[in-house]
Amino acid sequence: MTPRLPRWIVSTLAPQSERRYILNDLHEDFVVIAQKNGLRAARRWYWRQTLASAGPLARLRFQAAIRTLRRFDLSPSGAAADAWQGARWLARHPTLSTTVVVTLTVAFAAALAGFCVIDSVLLRPLPFPDPDRIVLIEATSPQRPAGARSVSLQDVEDWQRLTRTFDAVSACTEDTFRLTGRGEPREIDALRVAPDFQRVLAIQPAAGRAFGPLDFTTAGARAVILTHGFWQREFGGDPSAIGRALLLNEESYRIVGVLPRLDVTFPEPHDIWVPLVVRAGAFWEASRGTGWVFALGRVKDSTTVDVAQGELTSVMRQLAIEYPRTNKDRTLAELTPVVEELLSPITPVLFLLALALSAVLIVALGNLATLLLATVARRRPEFAVRMALGAGAGRIARQIGAECVFLSSTAAAVGLLATPLLVTAFMAVYPAPLPRRVDGSMSLPLLGTALLLTFTAVVLLWLPQALAARTAHRGMSVASTRTTTPLEHATRFSLIAAQVALSLMVVVAAASLVRTMQRLNAIDPGFDAEGVLAFMVTPSPQRFTTAASAHAFYNSALEAVRSVPGVQTAAAGVGVPLMSGGWRFGIRPPGAPRDTLVSVNLVSPGYFETLGIKLLAGRQLTEAEQRSGAAVALVNGSLARILARDAQSVVGTRMNYSGQAWEIVGVADDVRHAGPRRPAAPEFFIPWHMAGKRPQTIVVRASGDSMRVLPAVAARIHEIDPTAPLSRVSRMRDRMRESVAADRFRAMLVGVLALVALILASIGAYSVTAVSVARRTREFGIRMALGEERAGIWRRAVWTALSPACAGVVAGAVGASAAARLLESFVFEVSPRDPLTLAAVALGLLALATTAAAISARRAAHVDPLIALRTE
Amino acid sequence: MPKGQYLGELELYVMSALALLGDEAYGVTIRRTIAERSGRDVAIGAVYATLGRLEEKGYVSFRASDPLPMQGGRSRKYARLTPEGRRALRHSTAMLAKIIPALSSGSGGRR
């Protein structure tokens, strides 16, 4: 017998086409020499031949490889025949084809819908000329409390005069108006805009005119500009609306223009624009000290945002010297491009969406690649026959390519059709309004993405198959389907490992987000939302002109509401959690470098009972104190901790606010006004009657479903003021749910994607084991015939899926830790790097892979050695 | 004859062997012929590598034989010269025949 090792060396080095003949020739000579000179001499000869042949054979092999590459036929001749062959094969395997197309379609449609959202929101330029030059202008100082950044209208007017680097500087503020005379009285959202606002945005009205200088004088008729959306909703897009009158707060405004359709949450969700002029009686609007407007500017083309910021800072310093009393905390200009301001909150969410979608897409493609790679093994006879009849490896590769193109482009076409539906569905479940309208219709970028996806899918599905099919005729045996090449093995290994790794990353993300949701649900917001109805109501400013009459309105409204059957308690407040807020002022905690903002709140008697807020120390304000001008106040726990050691010791002390020393008589529990995510801010309760004409929220605790008392409650209030609209009517419980809607949505979205990834990965583990078992039936039969236990066979079969899964888990764990940073802004009291979560998910995935492999490996353990060997 | 088409030493040996063997040329016989005529024990890998090169130049064609109808009979890859190969061999030997007498008389004297 020829020696084994040199034979192996020769067969490894020799090009595949020559291997057999070389070995045969060597064998022939070997036999002759062995007969003549003995076996030992023959063996020595064989070794010498092998070593001397190594160099030339390696060169030959290299040349053969070059020749194969040249033969790789991609010319159109015969392309139709190959495509026809491919199509016929797909038609004969409807289950496989359908599985591939459906999986690809789902993956493509999801990816394309994700692209639509990202493209519409992030990638397209804002609908203003040169949007990068529009900046939000804020004023700060090293001492000014974080969060207080707005400025006064007088500041903006001075900037308009003193700066040279801006095309225009303007200001706006949000307000609500009561719309009457058009059906039910309603509150509508308005943007009060200073002169030049339209020049900052550089937009022209779609119809009518922009505000002129006359509109900003008290002498001019009151003018209003409609946003495109409001014009469509209210007037059906009728051009004759211009010139008509609109009754706002029972005053007549003339419609002078309509804005173009902008599809951006700024300034679109507002219904109307009105000129921003200081209103009579609104003392804070006339004061330079109050920060109540947002300033916007358009930086000149010839300069940069940084230069403009420098100039504005020096102007602010100048004003601080001129008006030290009001402007000492406004010495530092901060310019933020409006694009960033609008899109920065949504960007991480969309990034997370894109990542999770890509991971699932790759897992799906890897899964399908594994599935199709397995078919190559079954198709060896077919390929061998074609090759025997003269088809080159290139022709086979082209046939497989045609199949992949067919599968992928079908999926892409269906996916494109499904994209608008998916986008609509996404918008329906997305909790918060996106800053821009999402366009799911066909567009060039969308088509390009679909093409790119198709191309990627074709390459990923085709390459492993083509490489595996290249050696399909190896052994020249048409019936043999039992050899696995190292390349095939490596491809399959890495495909499974990649699927497991990416699944692990998505599942870890989902686990972190779901645990975040649990944490948020477990947070005590400081009040009891169950059974509470809340709504805002503002009395008619014409009938309730004074602060005293407005207070009387709320007082009698509460009386009336309390008399409704089913109502247990009712109260009113300026600052009600998740509904409305009062104003804030800064105090300097001992030893702190800058001020902390304190919210001022004014609440009616019964407020703490209605919302179930606990009193930590002292007492509530008495009815008399609520009505009198006495300087008595309550604080919340957070403020108490700033002022004194604890809640008990703060009672009886005094605190300075607005030029008075207020006696603190009690401490209320902390309430999370902005939902469970945000910690409670310091709160300062002053007597209710000081709320004056400020809009208030009424909270009603009712038995059973709180919504049921609404009609009666509304009727009672309209008996007092028939024009007072009830706005933001909602169950407190629903508002609580809404406050964590974004978290719930993220958890749900990534959770669903994780589930898909898990299912795909387990299918992958199952199918890779099944293929391996089918291929190794003979090997298993021999092993069993030689006495290996069934359990041993089973372990071998499972290991084929488990070894890449282990590699995938390790890679996925590394990837998940690296990607954890991206999750940090979404999690709450949960670490995205939590080793326990990581370990649990890793173990879970391994268990899943083992189970999937074990089910499919059962067949291996039930191989009958006799039957297995007979198939030979 | 273009520059790249000069025959190497081993190529010349292999082609000569092919010319001598006619229809009986395959790895084993080629090696044996070269060994008998020149005394050189050429590695089988080198023979195949040379055959591969010659095939690329268009001097050699192959046919695979069926396994021989006897115990242990194996398939062989027979090689033969193409008409072009024959021409190239004739050309090369003619060139050598012209050069070698001059070489042996010129260098022989100095030795």
Interface residues (C-beta under 8 A of the other chain):
Chain A: V10 L13 A14 E18 R20 Y21 I22 N24 D25 L26 H27 E28 D29 V31 R48 Q49 A52 S53 A54 G55 P56 L57 R59 L60 Q63 A64 R67
Chain B: Y26 G27 V28 R31 A43 I44 G45 A46 Y48 A49 T50 G52 R53 E56 A64 G72 R74 S75 R76 K77
